[in-house]
Amino acid sequence: MSFFPIEQAPARLNRSELAVPGSQPQMFEKAAESDVDVIFLDLEDAVAPDEKEQARKNIVKALNEIDWGTKSMSIRINGLDTHYMYRDVVDIVEQAGERLDLIMIPKVGTAADVYAVDMMVTQIEDAKGYKKRIGFEHIIETALGMQNVHEIAAASKRNESLHFGVADYAASTRARTTVIGGVNENYAVLTDPDSAGNRAVHWGDMWHYAISRMVVAARANGLRPIDGPFGDFSDPEGYRAAAYRAAVIGCEGKWAIHPSQIALANEVMSPSDEEVTRARRILEAMAEAEAAGKGAVSLDGRLIDYASIRQAEVLVDKARQIANG
């Protein structure tokens, strides 16, 4: 391991993250009763310009009056390039900051964007005498943000997670797609003809590089990488496949833009009983090997060593976190 220590963000269950428009207060109670891990009350894309002010008031009232249980509560503020952002931060943090866990910052482009919001939040917390420090979630959804993702990830002690905002990222990079998440039939490999002249088409994941790069930046700075939205909420299998792709390369959560996607995210982003059982067997086998003075041992015909311990510990810790709710 490097001599440079990686400080981990506060432990927070983040398998599923539900987007709820701040202009739709009739949806708040249902969200509070759901099994989602994190809720972000949205002031940005889901709220029309003439509804921004009322949405802020709705969110302040909801944070103060609704029983959200043990859910982590976040707000997605408007972008730093708008005149709505400062009032989002000031009004909500001043009036409901004690129940707010996170602030989601959209379209983060540079580390200076993070610094600007950090300065505002710090001043409000100090002035109000809050004891709990609000964390930051950053949406990486522009070419500029992806270029600077490593600096953004390290820009504040408040940072907790990075999220991939696929729709705006597609627009920013001029990608040839109009869907939100998912795959594209034109992003494929055509094989050479076989002996009979047949050729196969293998679809690929056009977002693999972007998500992988975000995962590296997040993990290198002790943050949670979270995959963003899947727009077709009538396609649960498509959602599940997208979530599995993200989970396999290191994401630990995914957005839900519809309540039906919550259970899917929780399912995919939770280790299975079989995975946890095997991880515990690995830890037991390595403990026995260490007691015998060995650095590696075989289990079920496969080599396991100290790297296996670290992999197994991740799964067992996640299972413990889920069990503790």
C-alpha positions as CSV (number, residue, x, y, z in Angstrom):
1,M,0.0,0.0,0.0
2,S,1.1,3.6,-0.6
3,F,2.3,5.6,2.4
4,F,-0.4,8.1,1.5
5,P,-3.5,7.4,3.6
6,I,-7.0,7.5,2.1
7,E,-9.5,9.0,4.5
8,Q,-12.9,7.4,4.0
9,A,-16.1,9.4,3.8
10,P,-18.6,8.8,6.6
11,A,-20.2,5.4,6.3
12,R,-23.6,5.8,4.8
13,L,-25.9,3.2,3.2
14,N,-26.3,4.4,-0.4
15,R,-27.6,1.5,-2.5
16,S,-30.6,3.4,-3.8
17,E,-31.1,7.1,-4.1
18,L,-34.5,8.5,-4.9
19,A,-35.1,11.7,-6.8
20,V,-38.2,13.6,-5.6
21,P,-39.1,17.0,-7.2
22,G,-39.3,19.8,-4.7
23,S,-42.3,21.1,-6.5
24,Q,-44.3,17.9,-5.9
25,P,-45.0,17.9,-2.1
26,Q,-47.7,15.2,-2.6
27,M,-44.8,12.8,-3.3
28,F,-42.9,13.4,-0.1
29,E,-44.8,11.2,2.3
30,K,-44.7,8.2,0.0
31,A,-40.9,8.7,-0.4
32,A,-40.5,8.8,3.4
33,E,-42.3,5.5,3.7
34,S,-40.3,3.8,1.0
35,D,-37.3,1.4,1.5
36,V,-34.8,3.8,-0.2
37,D,-31.5,4.6,1.5
38,V,-31.1,8.2,0.4
39,I,-33.6,10.8,-0.9
40,F,-32.7,13.9,-2.7
41,L,-35.3,16.6,-2.9
42,D,-34.7,18.3,-6.2
43,L,-34.6,22.0,-6.9
44,E,-32.9,21.7,-10.3
45,D,-33.9,19.9,-13.5
46,A,-37.2,18.6,-12.2
47,V,-38.5,22.1,-11.1
48,A,-39.6,24.8,-13.6
49,P,-38.1,28.3,-13.2
50,D,-41.4,29.8,-11.9
51,E,-41.7,27.1,-9.2
52,K,-38.2,27.3,-7.8
53,E,-39.1,29.6,-4.8
54,Q,-42.1,27.6,-3.8
55,A,-40.1,24.4,-4.1
56,R,-37.6,25.7,-1.6
57,K,-40.5,26.5,0.8
58,N,-41.9,23.0,0.3
59,I,-38.5,21.4,1.1
60,V,-38.0,23.4,4.2
61,K,-41.4,22.5,5.5
62,A,-40.9,18.8,4.6
63,L,-37.5,18.5,6.2
64,N,-38.8,20.0,9.4
65,E,-42.2,18.3,9.6
66,I,-42.1,14.8,7.9
67,D,-40.7,11.8,9.7
68,W,-38.0,10.6,7.3
69,G,-36.9,7.8,9.7
70,T,-33.2,6.8,9.3
71,K,-33.0,7.9,5.6
72,S,-30.2,10.2,4.6
73,M,-31.7,13.4,3.3
74,S,-30.2,15.5,0.5
75,I,-31.2,18.5,-1.6
76,R,-30.1,19.0,-5.2
77,I,-29.4,22.7,-5.5
78,N,-29.4,24.6,-8.8
79,G,-26.2,25.1,-10.7
80,L,-23.6,27.6,-9.8
81,D,-24.2,29.3,-13.1
82,T,-27.8,30.2,-12.1
83,H,-29.1,32.9,-9.8
84,Y,-31.2,30.3,-7.9
85,M,-28.3,28.5,-6.3
86,Y,-27.4,30.9,-3.4
87,R,-31.0,31.1,-2.2
88,D,-31.2,27.3,-2.3
89,V,-28.3,27.0,0.0
90,V,-29.0,29.9,2.3
91,D,-32.8,29.3,2.8
92,I,-32.7,25.6,3.2
93,V,-29.5,25.2,5.3
94,E,-30.6,28.1,7.6
95,Q,-34.1,26.9,8.0
96,A,-33.8,23.1,7.9
97,G,-30.1,22.4,8.1
98,E,-30.3,20.2,11.2
99,R,-32.3,17.5,9.3
100,L,-30.2,17.9,6.2
101,D,-27.4,15.3,5.7
102,L,-26.2,16.1,2.2
103,I,-26.2,18.7,-0.5
104,M,-26.0,17.5,-4.1
105,I,-24.2,19.9,-6.4
106,P,-25.0,19.5,-10.1
107,K,-22.8,19.9,-13.1
108,V,-19.7,20.3,-11.0
109,G,-16.9,21.5,-13.4
110,T,-13.9,22.4,-11.3
111,A,-12.7,22.2,-7.7
112,A,-13.4,25.9,-7.3
113,D,-17.2,25.1,-7.7
114,V,-16.9,22.8,-4.6
115,Y,-15.0,25.5,-2.7
116,A,-17.6,28.1,-3.4
117,V,-20.5,26.0,-1.9
118,D,-18.3,24.8,0.9
119,M,-17.6,28.4,2.0
120,M,-21.3,29.2,2.0
121,V,-22.3,26.2,3.9
122,T,-19.5,26.6,6.5
123,Q,-20.5,30.2,7.2
124,I,-24.2,29.2,7.7
125,E,-23.3,26.3,9.9
126,D,-21.1,28.4,12.1
127,A,-23.6,31.2,12.3
128,K,-26.4,28.8,13.3
129,G,-24.3,26.8,15.6
130,Y,-25.0,23.5,13.9
131,K,-22.9,20.6,15.4
132,K,-23.4,18.2,12.4
133,R,-21.5,18.9,9.2
134,I,-23.4,18.6,5.9
135,G,-21.8,16.4,3.3
136,F,-21.5,16.9,-0.4
137,E,-22.6,14.8,-3.4
138,H,-21.3,15.8,-6.8
139,I,-22.8,15.0,-10.1
140,I,-20.2,14.5,-12.8
141,E,-22.2,15.3,-15.9
142,T,-20.1,17.5,-18.2
143,A,-16.9,17.0,-20.2
144,L,-15.3,19.7,-17.9
145,G,-16.4,17.8,-14.8
146,M,-15.0,14.5,-16.1
147,Q,-11.7,16.2,-17.1
148,N,-11.4,17.5,-13.6
149,V,-13.0,14.7,-11.7
150,H,-9.9,13.8,-9.6
151,E,-9.5,17.4,-8.4
152,I,-13.2,17.7,-7.7
153,A,-13.1,14.5,-5.6
154,A,-10.3,15.9,-3.4
155,A,-11.7,19.4,-3.2
156,S,-13.4,19.3,0.2
157,K,-13.5,17.4,3.4
158,R,-17.3,17.5,3.0
159,N,-17.2,15.3,-0.1
160,E,-19.0,11.9,0.3
161,S,-19.9,10.7,-3.2
162,L,-19.6,11.2,-6.9
163,H,-22.6,10.5,-9.2
164,F,-22.6,9.9,-13.0
165,G,-25.2,12.2,-14.6
166,V,-25.6,10.3,-17.9
167,A,-28.1,12.6,-19.7
168,D,-26.3,15.9,-19.3
169,Y,-23.0,14.1,-19.9
170,A,-24.3,12.8,-23.2
171,A,-25.3,16.3,-24.2
172,S,-22.0,17.8,-23.1
173,T,-19.9,15.3,-25.1
174,R,-22.3,15.4,-28.1
175,A,-23.0,11.7,-27.8
176,R,-25.4,10.4,-30.4
177,T,-28.2,9.3,-28.1
178,T,-31.4,10.7,-26.7
179,V,-32.1,8.1,-24.0
180,I,-31.2,8.4,-20.4
181,G,-28.8,5.6,-19.6
182,G,-28.9,2.2,-21.2
183,V,-27.2,1.0,-24.3
184,N,-27.2,1.9,-28.0
185,E,-27.3,-0.6,-30.8
186,N,-24.7,1.4,-32.7
187,Y,-22.1,1.1,-30.0
188,A,-21.2,-2.5,-31.0
189,V,-18.5,-4.7,-32.5
190,L,-19.1,-6.5,-35.7
191,T,-17.0,-9.7,-35.8
192,D,-15.1,-10.9,-38.9
193,P,-17.0,-13.6,-40.9
194,D,-16.6,-17.1,-39.7
195,S,-16.0,-20.1,-42.0
196,A,-19.7,-20.0,-43.1
197,G,-19.6,-16.2,-43.7
198,N,-21.7,-15.4,-40.6
199,R,-20.9,-12.3,-38.6
200,A,-22.0,-11.6,-35.0
201,V,-22.8,-8.2,-33.4
202,H,-21.8,-7.6,-29.8
203,W,-23.3,-4.6,-28.1
204,G,-21.1,-2.6,-25.7
205,D,-21.6,-0.2,-22.9
206,M,-21.0,3.3,-24.2
207,W,-20.7,4.7,-20.6
208,H,-18.1,2.2,-19.4
209,Y,-15.1,4.5,-19.6
210,A,-16.9,7.4,-18.0
211,I,-18.2,5.4,-15.0
212,S,-14.9,3.6,-14.6
213,R,-13.0,6.9,-14.5
214,M,-15.5,8.3,-11.9
215,V,-15.1,5.2,-9.8
216,V,-11.3,5.5,-9.7
217,A,-11.5,9.2,-8.7
218,A,-14.1,8.4,-6.0
219,R,-12.3,5.4,-4.5
220,A,-8.9,7.1,-4.6
221,N,-10.4,9.8,-2.3
222,G,-12.5,7.6,-0.1
223,L,-15.8,8.5,-1.7
224,R,-18.8,6.5,-2.8
225,P,-19.3,6.1,-6.5
226,I,-23.0,6.2,-7.5
227,D,-24.5,5.4,-10.9
228,G,-27.1,7.9,-12.1
229,P,-30.5,7.6,-13.7
230,F,-32.0,5.0,-16.0
231,G,-34.8,6.8,-17.8
232,D,-37.1,4.0,-18.9
233,F,-38.8,3.0,-15.7
234,S,-41.1,0.6,-17.7
235,D,-38.0,-1.6,-18.3
236,P,-37.0,-3.2,-15.0
237,E,-34.6,-5.7,-16.7
238,G,-32.8,-2.9,-18.5
239,Y,-32.5,-1.1,-15.2
240,R,-31.2,-4.2,-13.5
241,A,-28.6,-4.8,-16.2
242,A,-27.4,-1.2,-16.1
243,A,-27.1,-1.4,-12.3
244,Y,-25.2,-4.7,-12.4
245,R,-22.7,-3.2,-14.9
246,A,-22.1,-0.3,-12.6
247,A,-21.8,-2.5,-9.5
248,V,-19.3,-4.9,-11.1
249,I,-16.9,-2.0,-11.7
250,G,-17.2,-0.6,-8.2
251,C,-20.4,1.6,-7.9
252,E,-22.2,1.0,-4.6
253,G,-25.5,2.6,-5.5
254,K,-27.8,3.8,-8.3
255,W,-30.5,6.5,-8.7
256,A,-34.1,5.7,-8.7
257,I,-36.2,8.2,-10.7
258,H,-39.4,6.1,-10.0
259,P,-40.4,4.3,-6.8
260,S,-40.4,1.0,-8.7
261,Q,-36.7,1.2,-9.2
262,I,-35.9,1.3,-5.5
263,A,-36.2,-2.4,-4.9
264,L,-34.2,-3.1,-8.0
265,A,-31.3,-0.9,-6.8
266,N,-31.4,-2.4,-3.3
267,E,-31.3,-5.9,-4.7
268,V,-28.4,-5.3,-7.2
269,M,-26.3,-3.2,-4.8
270,S,-26.6,-5.7,-1.9
271,P,-24.2,-8.7,-1.9
272,S,-26.1,-11.9,-2.2
273,D,-26.3,-14.5,0.6
274,E,-24.0,-16.7,-1.4
275,E,-21.4,-14.0,-1.9
276,V,-21.4,-13.1,1.8
277,T,-21.1,-16.8,2.8
278,R,-18.1,-17.3,0.5
279,A,-16.5,-14.1,1.8
280,R,-16.8,-15.3,5.3
281,R,-15.3,-18.7,4.4
282,I,-12.4,-16.8,2.8
283,L,-11.8,-14.9,6.0
284,E,-11.9,-18.1,8.0
285,A,-9.6,-19.9,5.7
286,M,-7.1,-17.1,5.7
287,A,-7.2,-16.8,9.5
288,E,-6.3,-20.5,9.7
289,A,-3.6,-20.1,7.1
290,E,-2.1,-17.1,9.0
291,A,-2.1,-19.1,12.2
292,A,-0.1,-21.8,10.4
293,G,2.3,-19.3,9.1
294,K,1.1,-19.3,5.5
295,G,0.4,-16.3,3.3
296,A,-1.8,-18.1,0.9
297,V,-4.1,-21.1,0.8
298,S,-6.5,-22.8,-1.6
299,L,-10.3,-22.8,-1.1
300,D,-12.6,-24.7,-3.4
301,G,-9.7,-25.2,-5.8
302,R,-8.8,-21.5,-6.0
303,L,-5.9,-19.6,-4.6
304,I,-6.7,-17.0,-1.9
305,D,-4.2,-14.7,-0.3
306,Y,-4.1,-11.3,1.6
307,A,-5.7,-9.5,-1.4
308,S,-8.6,-12.0,-1.1
309,I,-9.0,-10.8,2.5
310,R,-9.5,-7.2,1.4
311,Q,-12.1,-8.3,-1.2
312,A,-13.9,-10.4,1.3
313,E,-13.9,-7.8,4.0
314,V,-15.6,-5.3,1.6
315,L,-18.6,-7.8,1.1
316,V,-18.9,-8.7,4.8
317,D,-18.7,-5.0,5.9
318,K,-21.4,-4.2,3.3
319,A,-23.7,-7.0,4.6
320,R,-23.2,-5.8,8.1
321,Q,-24.0,-2.2,7.1
322,I,-27.2,-3.4,5.4
323,A,-28.2,-5.5,8.4
324,N,-27.8,-2.5,10.7
325,G,-30.0,-0.5,8.4
